[in-house]
Amino acid sequence: NHHGKLKSDLRRIAFLICRGGWPVVSELPEDVALNPAKDYYDAVVKSDINRADGVNKNPERVKRLMRSFARNHGAQIGYTTLRDDIQANDTGSLNEDTVASYVNALKKIFVIEDMPAWNPNLRSKTSIRSADTRYYIDPSIATALGIGPNDLVNDLNTMGLLFETLCVRDLRVYAESIGGDVLHYRDKSGLECDTVIHLRNGRYGLAEIKLGGQ
């Protein structure tokens, strides 16, 4: 029946979100296909982030930063919000410059890739003043913090946000192959669009991302 088909489709999408788009996972059986994302997360926290700039970082702070990113992905937030999330369970002082250095290290090793703002009017300052949208490069990095496919099926709001990350990932791949960029749009009145695919010849298309049934 239709309800059973919808639930089956949601479970499949939830699995693909948690599995991620890593090259190796498409060849793995489902019972182990979620492991590469978890292994990648562990490697980032324990060693990879330190290789980005040669500076040793507090692993617990890295974990809290990545959890904050998971909580705020798809949103325009500044270093203050990220700092406050990390600081909530941190005994030491933490300034925004330190948070920025952690974020930049994650960017250098391609864990996160923020989405810039777009404005069709080159003379407008709106895009310059708008905060970037925070995204992991792959939704499985967010779920590697301790979320599984069943958790997503039982929490469709979270699943919808991670589905957006999955779509942004694929849109970036396709857009970059034809010399395009993926950006977001939001004006002063609050009018917003999830993604704008902008090509170098000036052509562009706007797309809203919604999980079916939302």
C-alpha positions as CSV (number, residue, x, y, z in Angstrom):
1,N,0.0,0.0,0.0
2,H,0.9,3.7,-0.3
3,H,1.8,4.0,3.4
4,G,4.1,1.0,3.3
5,K,5.8,2.3,0.2
6,L,6.4,5.8,1.7
7,K,7.9,4.2,4.9
8,S,10.1,2.0,2.8
9,D,11.3,5.0,0.7
10,L,12.0,7.0,3.9
11,R,14.0,4.2,5.4
12,R,16.0,4.0,2.2
13,I,16.7,7.7,2.2
14,A,17.6,7.6,5.9
15,F,20.1,4.8,5.1
16,L,21.7,6.8,2.3
17,I,22.0,9.9,4.5
18,C,23.8,7.9,7.1
19,R,25.9,5.9,4.6
20,G,27.1,9.0,2.8
21,G,28.6,9.4,-0.6
22,W,32.1,8.0,0.0
23,P,33.4,6.1,-3.0
24,V,34.0,2.8,-1.1
25,V,30.5,2.6,0.5
26,S,28.5,1.8,-2.6
27,E,30.3,-1.5,-2.9
28,L,29.8,-2.5,0.8
29,P,26.9,-4.6,2.2
30,E,24.4,-2.6,4.2
31,D,25.5,-4.0,7.6
32,V,28.9,-2.5,7.3
33,A,28.3,0.5,5.0
34,L,27.8,2.9,7.9
35,N,31.2,2.2,9.3
36,P,33.4,4.4,7.0
37,A,31.6,7.6,8.1
38,K,32.2,6.7,11.7
39,D,35.8,5.8,11.1
40,Y,36.3,9.1,9.2
41,Y,34.7,11.1,12.1
42,D,37.1,9.4,14.6
43,A,40.1,10.2,12.4
44,V,39.1,13.8,12.1
45,V,38.8,14.3,15.8
46,K,41.9,12.3,16.8
47,S,44.4,13.3,14.1
48,D,43.3,14.8,10.8
49,I,42.3,18.2,12.1
50,N,45.7,18.7,13.6
51,R,47.4,18.0,10.2
52,A,45.5,20.9,8.6
53,D,47.6,23.6,10.2
54,G,50.1,21.6,12.4
55,V,48.5,22.8,15.6
56,N,47.3,20.2,18.2
57,K,43.7,20.8,19.1
58,N,41.6,19.6,22.0
59,P,39.7,16.5,20.8
60,E,36.7,17.2,23.1
61,R,36.4,20.7,21.7
62,V,36.6,19.3,18.2
63,K,33.7,16.9,19.1
64,R,31.6,19.7,20.5
65,L,32.3,21.9,17.5
66,M,31.2,19.1,15.1
67,R,28.1,18.5,17.2
68,S,27.3,22.2,17.1
69,F,27.7,22.1,13.3
70,A,25.4,19.1,13.1
71,R,22.8,21.0,15.2
72,N,23.1,24.1,13.1
73,H,23.8,22.8,9.6
74,G,21.7,24.6,6.9
75,A,21.6,27.7,9.1
76,Q,23.4,31.0,9.0
77,I,25.3,31.2,12.3
78,G,28.4,33.0,13.4
79,Y,31.4,32.0,15.5
80,T,29.7,33.3,18.6
81,T,27.0,30.6,18.5
82,L,29.6,27.9,17.8
83,R,31.7,29.2,20.7
84,D,28.8,29.2,23.1
85,D,27.9,25.7,22.2
86,I,31.5,24.5,22.8
87,Q,31.8,26.6,26.0
88,A,28.7,25.2,27.6
89,N,30.7,22.1,28.8
90,D,34.2,23.6,28.7
91,T,36.1,24.6,31.8
92,G,38.6,26.8,29.9
93,S,38.1,30.1,28.3
94,L,37.5,30.1,24.6
95,N,37.4,33.1,22.2
96,E,36.0,33.4,18.7
97,D,39.4,33.5,17.0
98,T,40.1,30.0,18.4
99,V,36.8,28.7,17.1
100,A,37.6,30.3,13.8
101,S,40.9,28.4,13.7
102,Y,39.1,25.1,14.4
103,V,36.5,25.8,11.7
104,N,39.2,26.8,9.1
105,A,41.1,23.6,9.9
106,L,37.9,21.6,9.2
107,K,37.5,23.4,5.9
108,K,41.1,22.7,4.9
109,I,40.6,18.9,5.3
110,F,37.2,19.1,3.5
111,V,34.9,18.3,6.4
112,I,32.8,21.4,6.1
113,E,32.0,23.7,3.2
114,D,29.9,26.7,3.9
115,M,27.5,28.0,1.2
116,P,28.0,31.7,0.3
117,A,25.1,34.1,-0.2
118,W,24.0,35.2,-3.7
119,N,22.4,38.3,-5.0
120,P,21.6,38.9,-8.7
121,N,22.4,42.6,-8.3
122,L,26.2,43.0,-8.4
123,R,25.9,46.5,-7.0
124,S,24.0,45.3,-3.9
125,K,25.9,44.8,-0.6
126,T,23.3,42.2,0.6
127,S,25.3,39.1,-0.4
128,I,28.5,40.6,1.2
129,R,26.7,41.2,4.5
130,S,24.8,37.9,4.6
131,A,26.3,35.1,6.7
132,D,27.4,31.9,5.0
133,T,25.2,28.8,5.4
134,R,26.9,26.0,7.4
135,Y,27.1,22.6,5.8
136,Y,29.0,19.4,6.2
137,I,30.4,18.2,2.9
138,D,28.4,15.0,3.5
139,P,25.4,14.3,5.7
140,S,27.0,11.1,7.1
141,I,29.5,13.2,9.0
142,A,26.7,14.6,11.1
143,T,25.0,11.2,11.6
144,A,28.4,9.7,12.6
145,L,28.1,11.6,15.9
146,G,25.6,8.9,17.0
147,I,22.5,8.9,14.7
148,G,21.3,5.9,12.8
149,P,18.7,5.4,10.0
150,N,16.0,4.4,12.5
151,D,16.6,7.6,14.5
152,L,16.0,9.7,11.4
153,V,12.8,7.9,10.4
154,N,11.5,8.6,13.9
155,D,12.5,12.3,13.7
156,L,11.5,13.6,10.3
157,N,12.5,17.2,11.2
158,T,16.1,16.2,11.7
159,M,15.9,13.9,8.7
160,G,14.7,16.8,6.5
161,L,17.7,18.9,7.5
162,L,20.1,16.2,6.7
163,F,18.3,15.4,3.5
164,E,19.0,19.1,2.6
165,T,22.7,18.4,3.2
166,L,22.6,15.4,1.0
167,C,20.9,17.4,-1.8
168,V,23.4,20.2,-1.5
169,R,26.3,17.7,-1.8
170,D,24.9,16.3,-5.0
171,L,24.0,19.7,-6.5
172,R,27.6,20.9,-5.8
173,V,29.0,17.9,-7.7
174,Y,26.8,18.5,-10.7
175,A,27.1,22.3,-10.7
176,E,30.9,22.2,-10.4
177,S,31.1,19.8,-13.4
178,I,29.6,22.5,-15.6
179,G,31.4,25.4,-14.1
180,G,28.7,26.5,-11.7
181,D,28.3,27.4,-8.0
182,V,25.7,26.6,-5.5
183,L,24.7,29.5,-3.2
184,H,21.8,30.5,-1.0
185,Y,19.5,33.6,-1.2
186,R,17.9,35.6,1.6
187,D,16.9,39.2,1.4
188,K,16.2,41.8,4.0
189,S,12.5,41.0,4.1
190,G,13.2,37.4,5.0
191,L,12.4,36.0,1.5
192,E,14.7,32.9,1.2
193,C,15.7,30.2,-1.2
194,D,17.7,27.1,-0.1
195,T,19.8,26.9,-3.2
196,V,20.7,29.0,-6.3
197,I,22.7,27.3,-9.0
198,H,24.7,30.1,-10.7
199,L,26.6,29.5,-13.9
200,R,29.5,31.7,-15.2
201,N,27.5,32.8,-18.2
202,G,25.1,34.5,-15.8
203,R,22.3,31.9,-16.1
204,Y,20.9,30.7,-12.8
205,G,18.1,28.6,-11.3
206,L,16.5,28.5,-7.9
207,A,15.6,25.4,-6.0
208,E,13.8,24.6,-2.7
209,I,14.7,21.3,-1.0
210,K,11.9,19.4,0.7
211,L,11.6,15.9,2.0
212,G,8.4,14.3,0.7
213,G,5.6,14.7,3.1
214,Q,7.1,17.7,5.0
